[in-house]
Amino acid sequence: VPEHSYRISMALKEKGVPLQIFYHQAGHGGEPPMKMMNRWFTRYLFGIENGVEQDAKAWIVRENDDPKEPTPYKDYPDPDAKPVALYLQKGAPGTGGLSLKQASNQGMETLTDNVSFSGSTLAQAEYTEHRLLYVTPELKEDLRISGLPEITIILSCDKPATNLSVWLVSLPWSEKRNAKITDNIITRGWADPQNYKSLTKSEPLEPGKFYEVTFALQPDDQVIPAGKQIGLMIFSSDRDFTLWPKPGTKITVDLDATTLRIPVVGGKEAFQKAVGVNQ
């Protein structure tokens, strides 16, 4: 997953090691263009000063581009990306809102775990008790995200343990035969609420007690096109990435106290412009 290469790149930066990062939108494989790799081999295998350290620090294969023609950027995450805080507006079992404005006195919404349903099925469902879904207004302009989205969820569970999965999706869901993953999924993340204090400390949950769980989603650099909505989907078991427990566990989310932060290039102003609303 992208988080692995991201953590490696951050560690290298901290040690002062010259580097570039190359991201593409496909699956496994997909090496950088040979010319790009050859410049690094020439410099660090053969010791020839060719100025590669002065090249762009990040190269991203944009959604519909040729992998051999990545777009150069100053760095990754893009230095112009700023976290934009978005808040939930109730709507379960249908669809709620995702807004710059923080509502109050909304209470709680509850989902019931059922790994029988895939994430894509849940994202497309008009009504379901097996996920919570909150969406932005339709984008009037393209919006670029660069970096690590982060979420803070205040939740309770009726069992001592549960899975917690979060997807950022691009809606409406494309069912085209040749649809790419970036047509539908922006990024994803998973957490074990038993590790709410830290990744190194785990303890059983007290049923009915609320806990604060904060975690980052996978690193991303994606342009969400005009006409789409950004959707935050909260659910429990993810068929592709988590354990498959017996269905029935209930997770309750405190709407007012839950916050999503997405790294938007251009920050809050760019987000407001894209949704066409001065929120």
C-alpha positions as CSV (number, residue, x, y, z in Angstrom):
1,V,0.0,0.0,0.0
2,P,1.2,3.6,-0.6
3,E,1.8,4.2,3.1
4,H,4.8,1.9,3.0
5,S,6.7,3.9,0.4
6,Y,5.6,7.1,2.0
7,R,7.1,6.2,5.4
8,I,10.3,5.1,3.7
9,S,10.5,8.4,1.9
10,M,9.9,10.4,5.1
11,A,12.6,8.5,6.9
12,L,15.1,9.2,4.1
13,K,14.2,12.9,4.1
14,E,14.9,13.0,7.8
15,K,18.3,11.6,7.2
16,G,19.1,14.1,4.5
17,V,19.2,11.4,1.7
18,P,18.5,12.9,-1.8
19,L,15.4,11.3,-3.2
20,Q,12.5,11.6,-5.6
21,I,9.2,9.8,-5.3
22,F,7.2,8.4,-8.2
23,Y,3.5,7.5,-7.8
24,H,1.2,6.0,-10.4
25,Q,-2.5,5.1,-10.4
26,A,-2.2,1.4,-11.4
27,G,-1.6,-1.7,-9.3
28,H,1.6,-3.6,-8.7
29,G,4.5,-2.8,-10.8
30,G,4.6,0.4,-12.9
31,E,8.3,1.5,-12.6
32,P,9.3,5.1,-13.4
33,P,10.4,5.9,-17.0
34,M,13.8,4.4,-17.9
35,K,15.2,7.9,-18.6
36,M,14.3,9.0,-15.0
37,M,15.8,5.9,-13.4
38,N,18.9,6.1,-15.6
39,R,19.7,9.6,-14.3
40,W,19.8,8.3,-10.8
41,F,21.9,5.2,-11.7
42,T,24.3,7.5,-13.6
43,R,24.7,9.7,-10.6
44,Y,24.9,7.2,-7.8
45,L,26.2,4.1,-9.4
46,F,28.7,5.7,-11.7
47,G,29.4,8.9,-9.7
48,I,28.7,11.3,-12.6
49,E,27.5,14.7,-11.5
50,N,24.4,15.3,-13.7
51,G,22.3,17.5,-11.4
52,V,19.6,14.9,-10.8
53,E,19.2,16.2,-7.2
54,Q,17.9,19.4,-8.7
55,D,15.1,17.7,-10.6
56,A,11.5,17.7,-9.3
57,K,11.1,15.9,-6.0
58,A,7.8,14.2,-6.9
59,W,6.4,12.7,-10.1
60,I,2.8,11.7,-10.3
61,V,1.1,9.8,-13.2
62,R,-2.1,11.7,-13.4
63,E,-5.4,9.8,-13.7
64,N,-5.6,9.5,-17.5
65,D,-2.0,10.0,-18.5
66,D,0.6,7.8,-20.1
67,P,2.8,6.3,-17.3
68,K,5.8,7.3,-19.3
69,E,4.7,11.0,-19.0
70,P,4.4,11.7,-15.2
71,T,3.7,15.2,-14.0
72,P,6.5,16.9,-12.0
73,Y,5.8,18.5,-8.6
74,K,7.8,20.4,-6.1
75,D,7.5,17.7,-3.5
76,Y,5.1,15.1,-2.1
77,P,2.8,15.9,-0.4
78,D,2.4,19.0,-2.5
79,P,3.6,22.0,-0.4
80,D,0.5,23.9,-1.4
81,A,-1.8,21.3,0.1
82,K,-3.4,22.4,3.4
83,P,-5.7,20.3,5.7
84,V,-9.4,21.2,5.3
85,A,-11.6,20.1,8.2
86,L,-15.0,18.6,7.2
87,Y,-17.8,17.7,9.5
88,L,-20.7,15.2,9.4
89,Q,-24.4,16.0,8.9
90,K,-26.8,13.2,9.8
91,G,-28.5,11.1,7.2
92,A,-28.4,7.4,8.2
93,P,-29.5,4.9,6.9
94,G,-29.4,7.1,3.7
95,T,-26.8,9.7,3.0
96,G,-25.7,12.6,5.2
97,G,-23.7,15.7,4.4
98,L,-20.0,16.5,4.6
99,S,-19.5,20.2,5.3
100,L,-17.1,22.9,6.4
101,K,-19.7,23.9,9.0
102,Q,-19.8,22.0,12.3
103,A,-23.4,21.2,13.3
104,S,-24.5,20.7,16.9
105,N,-26.9,18.5,18.8
106,Q,-27.2,15.9,16.1
107,G,-26.8,12.9,18.4
108,M,-25.6,9.5,17.2
109,E,-25.8,7.3,14.2
110,T,-25.3,3.5,14.3
111,L,-24.1,0.9,11.8
112,T,-24.3,-2.9,12.0
113,D,-21.2,-4.9,10.8
114,N,-21.8,-7.4,8.0
115,V,-18.8,-8.5,6.0
116,S,-21.1,-10.1,3.5
117,F,-21.3,-6.7,1.8
118,S,-18.3,-5.4,-0.1
119,G,-17.2,-1.8,0.3
120,S,-18.2,-1.1,-3.3
121,T,-21.7,-2.5,-2.6
122,L,-22.1,-0.3,0.5
123,A,-20.9,2.8,-1.3
124,Q,-23.6,2.4,-4.0
125,A,-26.4,1.5,-1.6
126,E,-29.1,4.1,-1.4
127,Y,-30.2,2.9,2.1
128,T,-28.4,0.4,4.3
129,E,-27.8,-0.1,8.0
130,H,-24.3,-1.5,7.3
131,R,-22.5,1.7,6.7
132,L,-22.6,5.5,7.4
133,L,-22.1,7.7,4.3
134,Y,-21.6,11.5,4.2
135,V,-21.1,13.5,1.0
136,T,-20.0,16.9,-0.1
137,P,-22.0,19.1,-2.5
138,E,-21.3,18.3,-6.2
139,L,-18.0,19.7,-7.3
140,K,-18.3,22.6,-9.7
141,E,-14.5,22.5,-10.4
142,D,-11.8,19.9,-10.2
143,L,-10.3,19.5,-6.8
144,R,-6.8,18.0,-6.1
145,I,-5.9,16.1,-2.9
146,S,-2.3,15.6,-2.1
147,G,-1.1,13.9,1.1
148,L,-2.6,11.9,4.0
149,P,-6.3,12.4,4.9
150,E,-6.9,11.9,8.6
151,I,-10.0,11.2,10.6
152,T,-11.0,11.5,14.2
153,I,-14.0,9.4,15.1
154,I,-15.7,9.3,18.5
155,L,-17.4,5.9,18.7
156,S,-18.8,3.2,20.9
157,C,-19.3,-0.5,20.2
158,D,-21.5,-3.1,21.7
159,K,-18.7,-5.7,21.8
160,P,-15.2,-5.8,23.3
161,A,-13.7,-5.7,19.8
162,T,-14.6,-4.5,16.3
163,N,-13.1,-3.6,12.9
164,L,-13.2,0.0,11.8
165,S,-12.9,0.9,8.1
166,V,-13.0,4.2,6.3
167,W,-13.2,4.9,2.6
168,L,-13.1,8.2,0.7
169,V,-15.1,7.6,-2.4
170,S,-15.9,9.6,-5.6
171,L,-19.6,9.5,-6.2
172,P,-21.7,8.7,-8.2
173,W,-20.1,5.3,-8.4
174,S,-19.0,4.4,-11.9
175,E,-20.2,1.0,-13.1
176,K,-18.5,1.3,-16.5
177,R,-16.8,-1.9,-17.6
178,N,-13.5,-0.1,-18.0
179,A,-13.8,2.0,-14.8
180,K,-10.5,2.6,-13.1
181,I,-10.1,2.4,-9.3
182,T,-9.6,6.2,-9.3
183,D,-13.0,6.6,-10.8
184,N,-14.5,5.4,-7.6
185,I,-12.1,5.2,-4.7
186,I,-10.0,8.1,-3.5
187,T,-8.3,6.5,-0.6
188,R,-9.0,4.1,2.3
189,G,-7.9,3.5,5.9
190,W,-8.4,0.9,8.7
191,A,-8.0,1.0,12.5
192,D,-8.5,-1.3,15.5
193,P,-10.4,0.7,18.1
194,Q,-8.7,-1.4,20.8
195,N,-5.6,0.6,19.9
196,Y,-7.2,3.9,20.5
197,K,-4.4,5.0,22.9
198,S,-1.5,3.9,20.6
199,L,-0.5,1.3,18.1
200,T,1.6,-0.4,20.8
201,K,-1.1,-0.6,23.4
202,S,-4.3,-2.6,23.0
203,E,-7.2,-3.2,25.4
204,P,-10.7,-4.6,25.2
205,L,-13.5,-2.0,24.6
206,E,-16.1,-1.4,27.2
207,P,-19.4,-1.9,25.5
208,G,-21.3,1.4,25.3
209,K,-18.3,3.5,26.3
210,F,-17.2,6.1,23.8
211,Y,-13.6,6.3,22.5
212,E,-11.7,8.7,20.4
213,V,-9.9,7.0,17.5
214,T,-7.6,9.1,15.2
215,F,-5.8,7.6,12.2
216,A,-4.5,8.5,8.8
217,L,-5.8,7.1,5.6
218,Q,-3.5,5.9,2.8
219,P,-1.4,8.6,1.1
220,D,-3.0,9.9,-2.0
221,D,-2.6,12.4,-4.9
222,Q,-5.7,12.6,-6.9
223,V,-7.8,15.0,-8.9
224,I,-11.5,14.7,-8.2
225,P,-13.2,15.9,-11.3
226,A,-16.1,18.4,-11.5
227,G,-19.5,16.7,-11.3
228,K,-18.4,14.3,-8.6
229,Q,-19.1,14.3,-4.8
230,I,-16.5,13.3,-2.2
231,G,-18.0,10.7,0.1
232,L,-16.9,9.6,3.5
233,M,-18.0,6.1,4.2
234,I,-17.6,4.6,7.7
235,F,-18.2,0.9,8.2
236,S,-16.7,-2.0,10.1
237,S,-15.4,-5.1,8.3
238,D,-13.7,-4.6,4.9
239,R,-13.8,-7.8,2.9
240,D,-10.5,-7.0,1.2
241,F,-8.4,-5.8,4.2
242,T,-9.7,-6.9,7.6
243,L,-10.7,-10.0,9.5
244,W,-14.2,-11.5,8.8
245,P,-16.0,-11.6,12.1
246,K,-19.5,-12.9,12.6
247,P,-22.0,-10.2,11.5
248,G,-24.0,-8.2,14.0
249,T,-21.6,-5.9,15.9
250,K,-22.9,-2.4,16.2
251,I,-20.8,0.8,16.1
252,T,-22.3,4.1,17.2
253,V,-20.7,7.3,16.0
254,D,-21.0,10.7,17.7
255,L,-21.6,13.0,14.7
256,D,-20.8,16.3,16.2
257,A,-17.4,15.2,17.5
258,T,-16.2,13.4,14.4
259,T,-13.9,15.3,12.0
260,L,-12.3,14.4,8.6
261,R,-9.3,16.4,7.5
262,I,-8.3,16.2,3.8
263,P,-5.2,17.7,2.3
264,V,-6.5,20.0,-0.4
265,V,-4.1,21.8,-2.8
266,G,-5.1,25.4,-2.3
267,G,-6.6,24.7,1.1
268,K,-10.0,25.9,2.3
269,E,-10.4,28.5,-0.4
270,A,-9.9,25.9,-3.1
271,F,-12.4,23.6,-1.5
272,Q,-15.0,26.4,-1.2
273,K,-14.5,27.4,-4.8
274,A,-14.8,23.7,-6.0
275,V,-18.1,23.1,-4.2
276,G,-19.4,26.5,-5.2
277,V,-20.5,27.3,-1.7
278,N,-19.2,29.8,0.8
279,Q,-19.7,27.6,3.8
